[in-house]
Each structure stands twice: as C-alpha cells, then as structure tokens.
Amino acid sequence: MMQSSPPHRSLALGFIGGSLRSAVGYAHFIASTMDNVWAIKAGCFSQCQDDNLEAGHAYGVAADHIHATWRSLLDREKGRLDAVAVLTPTPTHHNIVVECLRQGLPVICEKSLAATSQEARDIKGNVIAHSGFLAVTYNYSGYPMVRELRRLIASGVLGRPIHFQAEMPQEGFIRVDAQGNPPTPQSWRLRDGAIPTIHLDLASHLHHLIHYLTSERPLKVVADQHTHGWFPTIVDDVSCLCRYSNGLHGQMWFSKSALGHRNGLRVRLYGSKGSAEWFQASPEELLISHIDGRREVMDRAGIVSIANEQRYGRFKAGHPAGFIEAFSNLYLDIGYSLRRFQAGEPSDSDEVFGVDLALEGLVMLEAMAKSVSTGLWTEVSP
C-alpha cells in the first residue's frame, strides 16, 4: 500500500518543454507541485525564448536556471535535479529521453514515450545499460474510482473479465469556434507517421487502461480508420477489435471527429458475474451491475476500499476531484518510486509504468496501422 503522506523533502524537477502555450505544460506544473512532492527548479520550456522566459517566471524558476536549449539544461543542472520531465512533442522524445538516461538523470516522460516501437526498444536498452529510472505519465489511472475499479476486478466481484468497450471520442478536428473558424492544432499533430498521431495521442491511454484494470495483454487486432475533419491528410477516427490474453476481447474507438465530445473517455468492462462502467466526465462514480439484476452507483463517500484513502481526500466527497488531482496522484506515486530508487531499494509500483508497457502499446498501435492496410487480423508481436 502506498504511503498517505508526501516525502519529507520536495524532489527537484526540471522541465523540458511544457510552456504555458503547450497542451500539457501547465497541467504538469500544477499536478507535480500540488502535494509538495516536487518543486520545479529548472527548465527549457520552449524553443521560443519569450515563451521560455514567460513559463519560467510563471512556474517560479530563477532566471539563471531557465535554459535556452535542453542540452544546456542537462549540462548545467546535472547533480542538482532529481528528475527531468520530458513534455515536448512525441516525435522529439526519443533523443531527449536517451540523453537524459545516458547522463544518469531519472526521466518522467509524457505519453506516448516514443513515435515507434523501435525508438522504444532503443530507450529500453538505455534504461538497462544505465540502470535508469523512467516513468511514463498515463494520468487517467490516477482517478481514485479507476483504482477502486481495479480492486473490484482483482477481488473477483465481476467474475472473470470477458469483454470490454473502451472509447475516447473527441471533437477537436471537426468543430469550429464561435466565429465559425476551423481549429488550429499544433503543427506536429498534423503529421502522421508510421503510427498515426491520433493513436499516439488517444489509443495509448486506452491500451494502458485495459492493462491497468485487467493485467491482460493484447494478442491480435483488426482496425479501420477514417478522416472526417478539416485535415484531409490526417487520420481522425479509428475503430479496432481486440483479442487479449485469457480470452478477453473487446473494442476500442478513438476519434477527433466526434461532435459533442470534449473528451468522452469511457470504459465498460463485462465479467461473468457483473459489469462496471466508468466515464471520465463523471469521474467520482462507478456504475456496477450484478448478475442478479442489481445495479449500484459507487462513489468516494460509499463503501469503498481505495477511493476513500486520505491521500485522495483533498476535499470531502461531493466536491468532485478531477483531471488535475488524478494527475497529482500519479506524480505522488512517481515520487515515492523515485525515493526508493534513490535509496537502492526495489522501486516497482502498481501505479507507475515504464518502458515495457509503453513498448507493448507501440507494438499494438503498429499492428493496428498494419491491419488497416491489409484488412486482416494482425498479431501484436511480443
């Protein structure tokens, strides 16, 4: 069981990327510092120096620790930082993460860890070669009721997991603003590689959540993809049938052309004795259906074993905790794991995920992309 109180000293964290204009920077700043486990001590927040300085000032970083390049940050801050958070666009992760590991710096990397499975394999080789610490931020498992759901599944309340529906629909590539203007995504999101960017953005979360809840691994997939939005060269809608270990099977749907969904992340898991549903827009509730027809709604104030722990009660039930608090729960867990790593103790955690899961996910995403071109079920190679 994780501790319920933060480590005695804030861990010194450097940001690479994560300016105020990035999609994730401010969320990482608030989440990492919420429980005083981490303190942002240095950064190269943007290649644009105006944005770089603006972010450093907003995050309370001293001017002489705001660096013009990430290589300068690594050269000048080595020995001062406990870890570096890599928050740059996914296609740039590989080189930065590898160099951090080579210099002996623990890494917290925004998902997706890399753009291809080959990059992830190279990162894994460097984790092993340099006895490194690497954590990837899959923040949705930080929600207390998702953690409660995993406990229910492990305890057998739902029986044997049979099938699932996991979806993450969004509308960002098809809607317009109040003046009728189309969206203007970051430029790197408008380039698809061997793995389409939507897979790296959204499907990586779905792969992680199914693993987190069931501990099963993907074996085969068959997928279909489409483009419906403003960007005709970019995949923005994908459906995938999945076969997992131990007979589990299901469907994933992820989209950026689903009008009406700001972020419609939803997981339904069906077992031999019952089923469960969690919807990110109502994060404090689980809908449980039993084999005898009973249905119940569970929340933090009810009969729960995980979600009512002190660490999750930053304010009492009925005042919903959300995305940032879930992210903070993850940063808290990463902090505990890093403390154990620094002490030379086993640092494995049920709540912190590294290169192995990221590599499996990227292999699964590559299998999805291959199956689209062949129209056939495609194996997720070990």
N, C-alpha and C positions, 0 to 999 in steps of 0.2 A: 504494500500500500504506500502511495506517495505521502510525503510529509504534508502538513497543512499550514506550515509557516515557512516564509521565504528564507533563503540562505542569509547568513549574518552580514555579508558584505555584497554590495551590488557588483555584478560582473561587468567589466569594461567591454563595451561592444563598439565596433566600427561598422559603418555602413558603406557599402559600395553600391551606388545607385540609391534610389529612394528619395528623390527630391519631392518638393511639395507638388510638383506637376506630374509625378509618376502616378500610376494606378494604385500602387501599394505602399508607397513610402510612409505616408502619414499614419496609415493603419499599423504598420510595423513599429513606428515610433511609439504610438500610444500603447499598443499591446505589450511591447517589450518593457516599458517603464511603469506600467500600471501598478505592479505589485512590488516595486523597488528591487526586483531581482537583477535587472540590467540597468545600466546607465550608458547613454550614447556619448562616447568620449572622442570620436574622430570620424571623419568621413570624406569620401569623394562622392558627393551626392548627384552630380551631373557633370557632363562634359561642357555644358554652358556655364561659364563662371558666375554670371549673375544669379542663375538658379542655384548653383552650388553654394554660394555665399548666403543666399536667402534661406536655404534649407538649414545650413549650419547654424545660422542665427536663431531660427525658429526652434531648433532642437537643442539649443543651449550649448553648442560646441564652441570652444575657444577658437579664435581666428587662426592661430598657428597650428591648429590640428584639423583644419579644412584644407584638403589637398586637391591639386588641380588634376591629378591622374591617380588611378587606383594603384599603379605600381609605386608611385611616390608614397602613398599611404602605407603600403606593405613595407617599404624600405625604412620609413621613418617611425612607424608605430610598433614595429616588432618588439616584443618584450613588454609593451605597455597594455596591449589588448588581450582579453581572454578569448575573444572570438570575433569573427567578421561575418556580417550578414550580407549576402550577395543578392541584390534586389534589381539588377539590371535586366534588360530583355533576355528572354530564354536563349536566343542564338548566341549570346555572349557568355553564357555561364561557364562553359567548359574550360576555357583558358584561364579565367579568373579563379575558379574553384581549384584547378590543378596547381596553380602557382601558390595559392594560399596553403594548400596541403604540403607542397614542397618546402615551404618556409616554416612549417610546423604550427600553423595557425588553425585552430578549430573553425569550422565553417557551418553557418546556418544559411541554407540556400532556399530561396523562394522556388516553389514548383513552377514549371517542370524542371527537374535537375538539369536536363540537357535536351538537345533537339533530336538526338538519335540514340539508339541503343549502343552504337559503337563509342560515342562520346561517353556514355555512362560506364561502359566497360573500362575505358581508359581512366575515368575518375576512380572507379573501384580499385584498379591496380595501384593508383597513387595512395588511396586510403590505406591499403595493405602495406605498401612499400614504406610509407612514412608513419605507420601506426597512428593514423589521423583520426580526428573526430569530425563527423559530418551528420548533420540533421537537415531534413527537408521539411518545409512547412506546409503540411496538409491541415489547414486550420479547422475544417468542419468537424473533425473528430474531437475538437476541444469543447464542443457543446455538451453540457452535463447530461442532457437526456439522450444524446447519442451514446455516451459512455454507459448510461443506465441500460440502454437497449442492448449493448454488447453483453452486459452482465446477465440480462434476461435470457439471451440466446445461449450463452455458455452454461447457464444453470438448467437448461432444458425446458423452460416454460413454454417455448414454441414448438418443442419436439425437434425432430430432425429438419434442418433447413432444406426446403425442396426447390423453391424458385424465388426470383426477385424481379422487381421493376425498379430501376434506378434512372432518374432523369434530371437533367439540368438545362431547362429551356430559358433562353434569354431573348431579348428583342433588339439588342443594340445595333445590329447591322441592317435592320429593315425599317425602323421607325424614323420619324422626323421630329425636329424640335417645334416649339410653339409658333415659330415663324415659317415652318414648312421646309427647313433646311435639312439635308441628309446629315448623318453623323460624320465625324472626322476622327476615326480611330488612330492610335499611334501607328506610325508608318511600318514598324516591324510586324504588326498584326495583319498587315495587308500583303504579306508574302507567305505563301505556302511552300514548305519544303517536302522532303520525303514523307514526313508526318505532317498533315495539315495543321495549321496553328490552332484551330478550334479543338483538336484532340489534346494538344499540349495544355491549352487553357482550361478546358472543362472535363474531358474524359479522364484526365489524370486524377481528378477528385473522385470520380465515380469508381474507378479501379481501386483507389485507396479505401474508400468507404466499404466496399464489399469485402475487401480483405480484412479491414478493421473489425467488421461485425461478425464475420464467419470464419476467418483464418483459412479459407479455401483459396485456391489459385486457379487462374484461367487456363483452360486447355485448348479450346478451339473457338473461333469467332467467324461470323459472316456478317458483313456490313453493307450498307447502302448510303450514299451521300448525295447531297444536292446543293445548289446555290439558288437562293431566292431573293437576296437582299440587294443592296446598292453596289456591291463589288463583285462583278461577274467572274473574276478570276480566283475568287476565294470561296472555299467550302464553308457553308454556314449552317448546315443541317445534316445530322448523321443519326442513323438508327443501326443498332447492332444486336444480333442474337449471340448469346454467350453460353458456352458449356464450361463448367468449373469442376474441380475435383469433388469426389464423393457424391456424384450425381446431382449436384446443384446446377441449375441452369436459370437463365433469365434474359432480360432485355435492357439495354442501355439506349437512352435517347438524349442527345445533347444538341443544342441549337442556339444560334444567334439571330434567327429569323422567325421567332415565335412571339407575335404581338400579344401584349398583355402580361408577359412575364418579365419582371425586372431581374429576378433571379429565382427561378422556380424549382430549386433543388428539392427533390423528394425521393425518399427511399421507402419501398414497400418490400417486406420480407415475409414469405409464406412458409410455414413449417407444417409438420404432421399433426401438431396439437393446437396450433394457433398462428396468428399473423400479427405483424406490427407495422405501423406506418409513422414516419417522421417527416415533417415538412418544415423546411428552413424558415419560412415566413411565420411559422408558429413554433418557435424553437423550444419552448418550455413544455410542450405536450407530446406525449406518445399515445397513439390510438392502438389498443390491444384488443384483438378479437380471439375468443376462445372456442375450442372445438364444440362446446355445449351451447353455443349461441350467445353467450355473454359478451358484452363489449364494455370496455372501460377506457377512461382517459386518465393517464398518469401525468403528474407534474411534480415540481420540486417540493410542493407542500404535502404531497401524498405519501404513501407507503413506498419509499424508495431506499436504496442502499448506497448509491453512488452520488446521485444528484443533490442530496441534502448535506453533503460534507461541507465543513466550514469554509474550505477554500473556494467553493462555488457560491457562497452566500454573501457576496459583496453588498447586496441589499436583499431584503426579505422577499420571499416568493410573492408573486402578484405584481412585482415590478420587474418585467422581463429583462433578463440579461440577453445580449445579442452577439453579433459578429465579433466586435472588438474584444468583449470579455472572453469569448471562446478562443480567440487568437492569443489572448493573455494567458489562458490556461495552458496552452501549448508552450509558450515561452517559459512559463514556470517549470514545466516538465523538462524542457531542454536544459534549463539552468541546473536543475537537480542532477540530470545525467552528466552534464559537463563537470560539475563539482566532483562527482565520483570518478570521472575520467582523470581529472587533475590529481586526484588522490591515489591514482593507480589501482582503483577498485573497478569491478565489473560495472559498466555504465549502461547495459541494456535496459530498455524500458518498454512496457507495453504501449506507451503513449508517444514514443519518439521513433521516427522512421528514417532510415538512412539510404545508402546506395542500393542495397539489394532490392527493396521494394520498388524504388524508382526505376531500376533496370528492368524488373519484371513488367512494370507498367509500360515502359517504352517499347519492349518487345511485343506486348499486347497491342499497342497502338499501331506499330508497323504491320502486324498481322491484319488489323482492320483495314489499313490502307491497301494492302495486297489483295485482300478478299474483294474489295470494291472492283479492282481491275479484272479479277478472274471470275467473279461471281460464285466462288466456291468457298466452302468451309476451309479455314486456314488454321493450322496449328500454331499455338503460342509456344515457340521453342523454349526449352528450359534455359 
